[in-house]
Amino acid sequence: MSNTIKISIISAALISSLYADNQYTLENIEVTAAQGTTLNKKDVTDSVTIITKEALEEAHVTTLDEALNKLGGISMTQNGGPGKASSMFLRGMSSKRILVLVDGVRYNNPTAIGAAAGFSQILLYNVEQIEIIKGAQSGVWGSDASGGVINIITSKAKKGLHGALNLEYGSYNTINTSAIASYATNMYDFTVGANSYTTDGYSAVEKIKSDPDYGKRYDELGFEKDPYINETLDAKLGINITDNDRIELKVQSVTSRVMYDATPWPLYLPADSTIPKTDLYNRFYTLSFTHKDSLNDVKVHYNVSKFSRDILGTFGTSTYTGSVEEIKADDKISYAKDSFLRVGASYQKFKQEDITANTNKEYSAISVFATNYNKFQLFSDLNTIITESIRFDEYDEFDNSLTGKLGLKQFFYKDFYVSANAGTGFNAPTLGQLYGAYGANPDLKPEKSFTTDLTVGNDTIWITAFYNEITDLIDYDFALGYVQTSGKSKFEGIEIGYEDYFGDIVGVNAMYTYTKTQDADGKALARRPKTQIDVAATYYVSNDFDLGLNAQYIGSRYNDADKQGAQTGEYIISNFVTNMKMNKHVTIYGKINNLTDKYYQTVDGYATAGRSLYLGLNAKY
């Protein structure tokens, strides 16, 4: 797509949006993670993408990685089909630098590579919204948030008795079943839910691009299938002690089995195998107390995240067990109209156990943090918003960390605004990187980062320029294990977004992203696409019937650093979905993924799905 065409499209959209009265904008959507407290999206300075419950239900995405890729416009790679290891790149920043929260509980695994969250293991059957907060958020959330935060908020129980059932069957003998029941009174409420996802899948590996058999799918090559099973259970209980005081308990269990293929030493080339599998047992607990009055909004949380992986690999068995324990208290003090000070403290303990003999390790951090927020009208009736955050983390294993962020948002014409953000980030080495079974390096020190962005636009169209840098980047080398590169790695680019509805019957949204990355030696980083375009359109034929189409273009992308290895980009994938309401309780739907049956790989030698058909039924009471 030429630059002239891009500029013409952007200009036309900008002109039309000046006069558009878009009743479907996200102006009433609230954001929780940006400042660690709930704010209207219009009142947030950060660059935020919201995936609503309605969008999730309309698209019928199953896992977090699928939602981020299809609805969030984020670049994803995956080592095979459903459940296999996946990675995301948010403005070029990789998974290990993105904090994932579900109702405030950390899902980043301290024993996983880089402490990344298991995006492909998080099922979305009971989610109210997903918030994607871009840029360094360590000033609010601490370590693991140097590139951004993915915050998932689950649905709350509504008054009375309610229930939902979803049944889906499709290609690769995939069966996805979920059920939710909830009940609420003025005094208490509870929600219980379960999601079972099973698929025969397809081979995790196929031929690398340099192989003459590249382009043949697993069945043509005679490779075996690699199935996947996920059983997720949730329970949430809330008690309203008074009109201002509430206690809530939540428990989630994720049990899954991932069959995958080997990458044998010394070539590390993907190879078909019947042996490797991983059994995952993850548990998440939170107990919270909240108090609200005219001046204070107090929250006290006790969160526990437990992770366990039993791996049967080519060279034997391994067990990885770890946990994160967190106690956090904060108070949002409203000291003036549209102004507040949020102050708090936390204690975090990270543990690694049962990997190999004598490698049980742990470290902890004590943190204090504060955020100041002001909204006022500096010019006529146009809002000016200023935020400042600061956080101090005292680690018992590393140097102390002081991080912060600043944000400014100024409206200058109707709902048009300019916003700017700058923040510093901090990523502590994980226990797996320091003391794990493979490639450990106890001499690693924390990464430090700086990010900034500038946005001009409104809810219909916006343009963002961003610049990120990481000092002392930690990476993995197959020969050396975990290594640290001194110097600064840089990530910069532009995002252009557009969202609008026409005649209340057609909804369109699009995102163009250009990203340039380089390490401290000036070499491009691996697996980041230079350009990415995401476009989605929904035609509401009637109140009971809609048709949706989304497409993604991935530009040049190389499997290895310095633009080496296979070229895994330059393709377009399109998907179709339709929903038909039979009555106010029952909806049937269908979806076709990879509509054109495009052959492509996101990681050299690892398979992706061909054209896939799924049919489902959703019932609500």
DOGURO-217104 format. One record per residue: residue in three letters; x, y, z of N, C-alpha, C in turn. Coordinates in steps of 0.2 Angstrom, whole numbers, plus 5000, padded with zeros to 4 digits. Example, Ala and Ser with C-alpha at 12.3 -4.5 7.8 and 13.67 -1.06 7.14 Angstrom:
2
ALA506649725039506249785039506649845039;SER506449895035506849955036506450005039;
//
This chain:
621
MET500449945000500050005000500450065000;SER500450114995500850164995500750215000;ASN501250265001501150315006500550365004;THR500550374998500050424995499350394997;ILE499150334996498550304997498350305005;LYS498950295009498850295016498650365018;ILE498950415016498850485018498150505016;SER497950485010497250505007496750475012;ILE496850405013496350375018496250405024;ILE496850425027496850455034496550525034;SER496750565029496450625028495650625027;ALA495450585023494750575022494350555029;ALA494650515032494350495039494350545044;LEU494950585044494950645048494450695047;ILE494350715041493850765039493150745041;SER492950675039492350655040492150655048;SER492750635052492650625059492450695062;LEU492650745059492550815062491850825063;TYR491450795058490750815058490350755061;ALA490650695062490250635064490050645071;ASP489350625072489150615079489050545080;ASN489550515083489650445084489350425090;GLN488750395091488450375097488650305099;TYR489150275095489350215098490150215100;THR490350275101491050285104491050255111;LEU491750245113491850215120491850275125;GLU491550325124491550385129491350365136;ASN490950315137490650295143490950225146;ILE491450205142491850145145492350165150;GLU492350125155492850145161493450105160;VAL494050135163494650095162494950095170;THR495150035171495350015178496050025179;ALA496449995174497149985176497650045175;ALA497450095171497850155169498150185175;GLN497750205180498050235186497950195192;GLY497750135191497650085197496950095200;THR496550135196495850155199495450165193;THR494750165194494250175189494250245186;LEU494250255180494150315176493850305170;ASN493450355168493150355161493750355156;LYS493650325150494150315145494350385143;LYS493850435142494050495140494450535145;ASP494450515151494850555156495550515157;VAL495750475153496350435154496850465149;THR497450485151497950505147498350455143;ASP498350395145498750335142498450315136;SER498850285131498550255125498250185127;VAL497550185126497150125129496750095123;THR496750035123496249995118495849955123;ILE495149965122494649925126494349875121;ILE494349805123493949755120493349745125;THR492749755122492149755127491849685127;LYS491449665131491049605132490649595125;GLU490349645123489949645117490449625111;ALA491049645110491449635105491749555105;LEU491849535112492049465113491549415111;GLU490949435113490349395111490149395104;GLU490249445101490049455093490649415089;ALA491249415091491749385087491849315089;HIS491649295095491749225098492449195098;VAL492849245101493549225102493549185108;THR494049135108494049085114494649105119;THR495249125117495749135121496049205121;LEU496449225126496649285126497149305120;ASP497549255118497949275113497549285106;GLU497049245105496649255100496249325100;ALA496049345106495749415107496149465105;LEU496749465108497249515107497449525100;ASN497549465096497749465089497149495085;LYS496549465086495949485081495649555083;LEU495549565089495249625091495649685094;GLY496249665096496649715099497249745095;GLY497249715089497749735084498449725086;ILE498649675090499249665093499549605089;SER500249615087500549555084500749495088;MET500549435086500649375090501049325086;THR501449285089501749225086501549165090;GLN501549105087501349045091501748985088;ASN501948945093502348885091501848825090;GLY501448835085500948785083500248805085;GLY499748755086499048775086498848795093;PRO498148785095497848805101498248775107;GLY498348815112498748795118499448805118;LYS499748805112500548805111500748875114;ALA501448875115501748935117501648995113;SER501449045115501349105111501649165114;SER501849215109502149275111501749335108;MET501749395112501449455109502049505109;PHE501949555104502349615104501949675104;LEU501949715109501549775110502049835109;ARG501949865103502449915101503149895101;GLY503249825099503849795099504149765105;MET503849785111504049755117503649685118;SER504049635120503849565120503449555126;SER503149485126502749465132503049475139;LYS503649465139503949465146503949535149;ARG503849585145503749655148503049675148;ILE502549635148501849655148501549615154;LEU501349655159501049625165500249605163;VAL500049545165499449525164499049515170;LEU498449545171498049545177497349525176;VAL497149475180496449455179496149475186;ASP495649525186495349555192495949565197;GLY496449595195496949625199497449565201;VAL497449505199497849455201498349445195;ARG499049435197499549425192499549355189;TYR499549355182499549295179500249285175;ASN500749325177501449315174501749265178;ASN502049205175502249155178503049165180;PRO503249165186503949175187504449125185;THR504149065184504649005181504649005174;ALA504149035170504149035163504749075160;ILE504849075154505349115150505149185151;GLY505549225154505449295155504849315159;ALA504549265163503949275167503349295163;ALA503349275157502749295153502149255155;ALA501549285154500949255155500749205150;GLY500449155151500249105146499549125143;PHE499649165138499049195134498649145131;SER498949085129498549035126498148995131;GLN498249005137497948965142497348995146;ILE497249065144496749105147496149105143;LEU495649065145494949065142494549125144;LEU494149145139493749215140493049205140;TYR492749155143492049135143491649185148;ASN491949215153491649255158491949325159;VAL492049355153492449425154492049485152;GLU492149535156491749595155492049645150;GLN492749645151493149685146493849675147;ILE494249685142494949685142495249755140;GLU495749775145496049835144496749825142;ILE496949865136497649855134497949925135;ILE498449935140498749995142499449995140;LYS499550045135500250045132500750085135;GLY501350075135501850115137502050085144;ALA502650115147502850095154502350105159;GLN502150055163501650065168501950045175;SER502650035175502950015182502850065187;GLY502750135186502650185191501950165194;VAL501550125191500950105195500950035197;TRP501249995193501149915194501849885196;GLY502349915195503049885197503349845191;SER503649795193504049755188503549715184;ASP503849695178503449665173502949705169;ALA502949775170502449815167502849865163;SER503449855161503849905158503649915151;GLY503249875148503049885141502249895141;GLY501949885146501149895146500849845151;VAL500149845151499749805155499149785151;ILE499049715152498449685149497949675155;ASN497449705156497049695162496349665160;ILE496149615163495549575161495049585167;ILE494449605166493949615171493449565170;THR493249515175492749465174492049495175;SER491549465173490849495174490649485181;LYS490249535183489949545190489249515189;ALA489049485195488349455196487849515196;LYS487349505192486749555192486249525197;LYS485749575199485249555203484849495201;GLY484649455205484249395203484649335201;LEU484349285198484649225196484749225188;HIS485449215186485549215179486049165177;GLY485949145171486449085169486549095161;ALA487149065159487349065152487648995150;LEU487448975144487748915142488048925135;ASN488648895133488848905126489148835124;LEU488948815118489148755115489448765108;GLU490048745107490348755100490648695098;TYR490648675091490948625088491248645082;GLY491848625080492148645074492748595072;SER493148625067493648595064494148565069;TYR494548515067495048475071494648445077;ASN494048425076493648395082493648445088;THR493548505087493648555093492948555096;ILE492948545103492348555107492448605112;ASN492048665112492148715117491448725121;THR491448705127490848715131490948755137;SER490548795139490548835145489848845148;ALA489848855155489248865158489348915164;ILE488948965165489049015170488349015174;ALA488349025181487749035185487949095190;SER487449135191487549195196486949205199;TYR487049235205486449255209486649315213;ALA486249365214486449425218485849455221;THR485949475227485449515231485749575234;ASN485449615238485749675240486349665245;MET486249605248486749585253487349545251;TYR487249495246487749455244487649435236;ASP488249415233488149385226488649335225;PHE488549285221489049235219489049225212;THR489549195209489649175202490049115202;VAL489749065198490149005197490148985190;GLY490748965187490748955180491248895178;ALA491248865172491648815170491748815162;ASN492348805160492448805153492848745151;SER492648705147493048645144493148655137;TYR493848655135494048665128494448605126;THR494248565121494648515119494748515111;THR495348495109495348495101495948435100;ASP495748405094496348355092496848395089;GLY496748455087497248495084497548475078;TYR498148495076498548475071499348475073;SER499748445069500448445071500748515073;ALA501048525078501348585080501848605075;VAL502248565072502748585067502548565060;GLU502848595056502848585049503548595046;LYS503648595040504348605037504548675037;ILE505148695038505448755038505448785031;LYS505448855031505348885024505848865019;SER506448845021507048825017506948755014;ASP506548715017506448645015505948645009;PRO506148595004505748594998505048574999;ASP504848545005504148525007503848575011;TYR504148635011503748695014503148705010;GLY502548715014501948735011501448675011;LYS501748615013501348555014501048555021;ARG500448535022500148535029500348465032;TYR500248455039500448405043500148335040;ASP499548335037499248275035499648255028;GLU499848295024500148285018500848255020;LEU501148275025501848255027501848195032;GLY501248175034501148115038501348125045;PHE501348185047501448205054500848195059;GLU500948175065500448165070500148225073;LYS499548225075499148275078499448295085;ASP499348355087499548375094498948405097;PRO498648365101497948385104498148435110;TYR497548465112497548515118496948515122;ILE497048515128496448515133496548565138;ASN495948605140495948655145495348645149;GLU495348645155494848645160494848695165;THR494448745164494548805168493848815173;LEU493948825179493448835184493548895188;ASP492948935189492948995192492448995198;ALA492549035203492049045208492149115212;LYS491649155212491749215216491149225220;LEU491349255226490849265231490949335234;GLY490449375234490449445237489949455243;ILE490149495248489649505253489749585255;ASN489149615254489149685256488949695263;ILE489449705267489449715274488949775276;THR489149835273488649895273488649915266;ASP488249975266488250005259488950025257;ASN489450035261490050065259490650015260;ASP490449955262491049905264490849835261;ARG491349805258491249745254491849695255;ILE491749635255492249585255492049535249;GLU492649515246492549475240493049425240;LEU492849365238493349305237493249275230;LYS493849265227493849235221494349175220;VAL494149125217494649065215494549045208;GLN495149035205495149015198495648955197;SER495448905194495848845193495948835185;VAL496548825183496648815175497048755175;THR496748695172497148635171497148615164;SER497748615161497748595154498348545152;ARG498248515146498748475144498948495137;VAL499548505135499848535129500248485126;MET500048455120500548405117500848455111;TYR501548445111501948485106502448445103;ASP502848475099503448435096504148465098;ALA504648415097505248435099505648475095;THR506148515098506648545094507348525096;PRO507548465094508148425096508848465095;TRP509248455100509948485100510348435095;PRO510848465091511048535092510848575087;LEU510348555082510148595077509548645079;TYR509148625084508648655086508148675081;LEU508048625076507548625071506948595073;PRO506348625072505648585074505648515071;ALA505448465075505448405072504748365075;ASP504448325071503848295073504048245078;SER503648235084503748185089503148175093;THR503048115095502448095099502648095107;ILE503248115109503348115116503148185120;PRO503448245118503348295122502648315124;LYS502548335130501948355132502048395139;THR501548445140501648485146500948485150;ASP500948465156500348465160500448535165;LEU499948575164499948635168499348635173;TYR499548655179499048665185499148735188;ASN498748785186498848845188498248865193;ARG498348895198497848915203497948985205;PHE497349025206497349095207496849115213;TYR497049145218496649165223496649235225;THR496149265227496149335229495549345235;LEU495749375240495349405245495349475246;SER494849515245494849585245494349615250;PHE494549675252494049715256494049785253;THR493449815252493449885249492949925254;HIS493149985254492750035258492750105254;LYS492150125253492050195249491650235254;ASP491850305254491450355256491550415252;SER491350475254491350535250492150555249;LEU492550535254493250555253493750505251;ASN493650435253494050385252493750325248;ASP494250295245494050235241494650185243;VAL494550145248495050105251495050035248;LYS495550005246495549935244496149895247;VAL496049835250496549795253496449725249;HIS497049705246497049635243497549595245;TYR497349525246497849475247497749425241;ASN498249425236498249385230498749335230;VAL498649275228499049215227499049185220;SER499549185217499549145210500049085211;LYS499849025209500248965209500248935203;PHE500848915201501048895194501348825195;SER501148775191501548715191501548685184;ARG502148665181502148635175502548565175;ASP502248515173502548445173502748435165;ILE503348425163503548425156503848355155;LEU503548315150503848255148504148275141;GLY504848285141505148305135505648245132;THR505948265127506448215123506948185128;PHE507148225132507748205137507548185144;GLY506848185145506648165152506148205154;THR506048205161505448245164505748305168;SER505348355168505548415172504948445175;THR505048475181504448505185504648575187;TYR504148615185504248685187503748715191;THR503848735197503348755202503548825204;GLY503048865204503248935207502648975209;SER502649025212502149065215502249135216;VAL501749175216501849245217501249265223;GLU501549295228501049315234501149385235;GLU500549415235500549495236500049515241;ILE500249565245499749595249499849675247;LYS499249705246499249765243498649805247;ALA498849865249498249915251498349985248;ASP497850015246497850085243497250125245;ASP497350185244496750225246496750285241;LYS496150295237496050345233495650405237;ILE496050455238495850515242495550565237;SER494950585237494650635233494750705236;TYR495250745235495350805239495050865235;ALA494750855229494450915226494050885220;LYS493650925217493150905212493650875206;ASP493550815204493950785198494650785200;SER494850785206495550775208495650725214;PHE496150685213496250635219496950615219;LEU497150595225497850565226497750495228;ARG498050445225498050375226498650355229;VAL498650335235499350315239499250235241;GLY499750205242499750135244500450105245;ALA500350035247500950005248500849925247;SER501349885245501249815244501849775246;TYR501749715247502249665248502249605243;GLN502749595240502749535235503249485236;LYS503049425236503549375236503549325230;PHE504049315227504149275221504549205223;LYS504249145221504549085223504649045217;GLN505149005217505248945213505448885217;GLU505148825215505248765219505248705214;ASP505548655216505448585213505748585206;ILE506248625204506448625197507048575197;THR507548585201508048535202508248535209;ALA508648495211508948485218509248555220;ASN509148575226509448635228509348705224;THR508848705221508648765217508048805219;ASN507748785225507248825228507448895230;LYS507148945226507349005227506749055228;GLU506949115231506349165231506749235232;TYR506349285230506549355232505849395233;SER505949445237505349485238505449565237;ALA504949595237504949675236504449705241;ILE504649755244504149805247504149865243;SER503549885242503449945237502949995241;VAL503050055239502650115240502450155234;PHE501850175233501750215227501250265228;ALA501150315223500750365223500550395216;THR499950415215499750445209499250505211;ASN499450555207499050615208498650625201;TYR498050645202497650655196497250725196;ASN497250765191496850825191496550835184;LYS495950855184495550865178495250935179;PHE495350985175495151055176495051085169;GLN494751145168494651175162495051235162;LEU495651225158496151285158495951325152;PHE495651305147495351345141494651335140;SER494251385142493551385141493251325144;ASP492851285140492551225143492851165141;LEU493551165139493951115136494351085142;ASN494251015143494650985148495350975148;THR495750995153496450975154496550925159;ILE496950875157497050815162497750805163;ILE497950805169498650795171498750735176;THR499150685175499250635180500050625181;GLU500150615187500850595189500850535194;SER501350485192501350425196502050415198;ILE502250385204502850375206502850305211;ARG503350265210503350205214504050185216;PHE504150165222504850145225504750075227;ASP505250025224505249955225505849935228;GLU505849915234506449885238506549815237;TYR506949785234507049715233507649685237;ASP507549625240508049595244508649565240;GLU508549565233509049535229509349575224;PHE509049635223509249685217509349755220;ASP509649795216509549865218508849895218;ASN508749935223508049965223507850005217;SER507250015215507050045209506550095211;LEU506650155207506150215207505950225200;THR505250215199504950225193504450275193;GLY504250305187503650345187503450355180;LYS502850395180502550415174502250475174;LEU502150515168501850575168501350575162;GLY500850605163500350605157499950675157;LEU499850695151499450755149499050745144;LYS498350775144497850765139497550835139;GLN497550865133497150925132496650925126;PHE496050935128495550935122495551005119;PHE495551015112495651075109495051095104;TYR494651045103494051055098493551005099;LYS492951015102492450965103492850905107;ASP492850845104493150785107493850775105;PHE494150815101494750805098495250825104;TYR495850795104496250805110497050785107;VAL497450815111498150795111498350765117;SER498750715117498950685124499650665123;ALA500050665129500750645129500850605135;ASN501250555135501450515141502150495141;ALA502450495146503150475147503250435154;GLY503550375153503650335159504250295159;THR504450275165505050235166504850165168;GLY505250115166505050045168505550005171;PHE505449945174505849905178505649835177;ASN506149795175505949725174506449685178;ALA506349655184506749615187506949545184;PRO507549515184507649455181507149405185;THR506949355181506449305184506949255188;LEU506549215192506949155196507149105191;GLY506749095186506949045181507549065177;GLN507649135175508249165172508849155177;LEU508749165183509249175188509549105190;TYR509049055191509148995194508848935191;GLY508548935185508148885182508648825180;ALA508248775177508648715175509048725169;TYR508848775164509248775158509448855157;GLY510048865156510248925154510348975159;ALA510248955165510249005171510849055171;ASN510749115173511249155174511149205180;PRO511449185186511349215192511649285193;ASP512049305187512349375187511849425184;LEU511249405182510849455178510649505183;LYS510549565180510249625184509649645180;PRO509249685184508649715181508749755174;GLU508249745170508149795164507849855166;LYS508049905163507749975164507449995157;SER506850035158506650055151506350125152;PHE506250155146505950225146505450225140;THR504850245140504350245135504050315135;THR503850335129503550395128503050395122;ASP502550425122502050435116501750495115;LEU501450515109501150575108500550555103;THR499950575105499350555102498950615100;VAL498650625094498150675092497550635089;GLY496950655091496350625088495750635092;ASN495250585091494650585095494450505095;ASP493850495097493650425097493550395091;THR493550435085493450405079494150395075;ILE494550435075495250425072495750455077;TRP496350425077496850445081497550425078;ILE498050465079498750455077499150455083;THR499550405084500050405090500750385087;ALA501250425089501950415088502250395095;PHE502650335095502950315101503650295100;TYR503950295106504750285106504850245113;ASN505150185113505350155119506050135118;GLU506350125124507050095124507150055131;ILE507550005130507649965136508449965137;THR508649975143509349965144509549905148;ASP510049875145510249805148509749755147;LEU509549745141509049695139509249625140;ILE508849585143508949515144508649475139;ASP509049425136508849385130509049315131;TYR508849265127509049195128509449175121;ASP510049145123510449125117510549045118;PHE510449015113510348935113511048915115;ALA511648945114512248915116512448945123;LEU512249005125512549035131511949035136;GLY511349025135510849035140510649105140;TYR510449125146510149195147510749245147;VAL510749295143511249345142510949415143;GLN511449455145511249525145511649575141;THR511349605137511649655132511649725135;SER512249745136512349815139512149865133;GLY511949925135511749975130510949975129;LYS510750015125510050025124509749995118;SER509249955118508849935113508249975112;LYS508049995105507550045104506950015100;PHE506450045101505750025098505450095097;GLU505250105090504850165089504450155083;GLY503950195082503450185077502850235077;ILE502350215073501750255073501150205073;GLU500550225076499950185076499450235073;ILE499050215069498450255066497850215067;GLY497350235071496750195072496150235070;TYR495550195068494950225065494350175067;GLU493850205070493250175072492650215071;ASP492150185067491550225066490950185064;TYR490350205065489750175063489350215058;PHE489050185053488750215047488050195047;GLY487550245048486850225048486650175053;ASP487050175058486850125064486850055061;ILE487050035055487049965053487749935051;VAL488249985050488849955048489349985053;GLY489749945056490249965061490949945057;VAL491449995058492049985055492650005060;ASN493149965060493749985064494349965061;ALA494850005061495549985058496050015062;MET496649975061497249995065497849985060;TYR498250035059498850025055499450035060;THR499949995060500550005065501149995061;TYR501650045062502250035059502750035065;THR503249985065503649975071504349965068;LYS504849995071505549995069505949975076;THR506249915076506649895082507349885081;GLN507749895086508549875085508849865092;ASP509249825092509649805099510149855100;ALA510549845105511049895107511649895101;ASP511649845097512149845092511849875085;GLY511249895085510949925079510649865075;LYS510549805077510249755073509449745075;ALA509049735070508349725071508249665075;LEU507749675079507549615084507049565080;ALA507049505082506749455078505949455079;ARG505649435074504849415074504449475076;ARG504649535075504249595075504049615068;PRO503449615066503249645059503449715058;LYS503649735053503849805052503149845051;THR502649815048502049845047501449795048;GLN500949815051500349775052499749815051;ILE499249785048498549825047498049775049;ASP497549795053497049765055496349795053;VAL495949765050495249795048494749745050;ALA494149775052493549735054492949775052;ALA492449735050491849775048491249725050;THR490749755053490149715055489549745051;TYR489149705048488549735045487949705049;TYR487549755052486949735056486349725052;VAL486249675049485649665044485049685048;SER484949665054484349675058484549675065;ASN484149685070484249685077484449615079;ASP484249565075484349495076484949455072;PHE485249495067485649455063486249505060;ASP486849475061487449515059487949475055;LEU488349505051488849475047489449515049;GLY490049475050490649515052491249485048;LEU491649525046492249505042492849545045;ASN493449515047494049545049494649515045;ALA495149565044495749545040496349575044;GLN496849535043497549565045498049555040;TYR498449605039499049605035499649615039;ILE500149565038500749565042501249585037;GLY501649635038502149655033502849615034;SER503349635032504049595032504149585040;ARG504349525041504549495048505049435047;TYR505549445051506049395050506049345057;ASN506249285056506249235061506749255066;ASP507349275064507949285068508149365068;ALA508549375072508749445073509149475067;ASP509249535066509649565061509349545054;LYS508749535054508349525047508649455044;GLN508849415049509049345046508549295047;GLY508649235045508149185045507649185040;ALA507049145041506549145036506149215037;GLN505849235031505449285031504749255032;THR504449275038503749245040503149295039;GLY503249345036502749395035502549405028;GLU502249465026501949475020501349425018;TYR500849425022500249385020499649425023;ILE499049405021498449425023498049365026;ILE497749375031497249325034496549355035;SER496049325033495349345034494949295038;ASN494449325042494049275046493349305045;PHE492849265045492149275045491749255051;VAL491249295053490849275058490149295057;THR489649255060488949285059488549255065;ASN488049305067487649285073486949295071;MET486549245074485849255073485449235079;LYS485049285082484649285088484049245086;MET483949185089483249155088482749185092;ASN482849205098482449245103482849285108;LYS482549315113482949355117483449305122;HIS483349245122483849195126484349165122;VAL484149145115484649095112484849135105;THR485549125104485849145098486249085095;ILE486249075089486649035085487149065081;TYR487749045080488249075077488749025073;GLY489049055068489549025064490149065063;LYS490749035062491349075060491849025056;ILE492149065052492649035047493249065048;ASN493749035051494449065052494849045046;ASN495349095044495749085038495349065032;LEU494849115030494349105025494649085019;THR495249105017495549095010496049035011;ASP496048995016496448945017497248955016;LYS497449015018498149045017498648995021;TYR499148975017499648945021500248995023;TYR500348995030500849045032501149015039;GLN501649045041501949025048502149085052;THR501949095058502149145062502849135065;VAL503049075066503749055068503949005063;ASP504549005060504848965055504848895058;GLY504448845054504448775056503848755060;TYR503448805062502848795066502148805063;ALA501748765063501148765059500548815062;THR500148835057499548875058498948835055;ALA498348855057497748815055497648835048;GLY497348795044497048805038496348835039;ARG495948835033495248855034494948815039;SER494548845044494248805049493548835050;LEU493048785051492348805052492148785059;TYR491748835062491448825069490748845069;LEU490348805073489648815074489548815081;GLY489048865083488948865091488248895092;LEU488148885099487448905101487548935108;ASN487248995109487349025116486649035119;ALA486549015125485949025128486049065135;LYS485649115136485649155142484949165145;TYR485049165152484349175156484449235160;
//
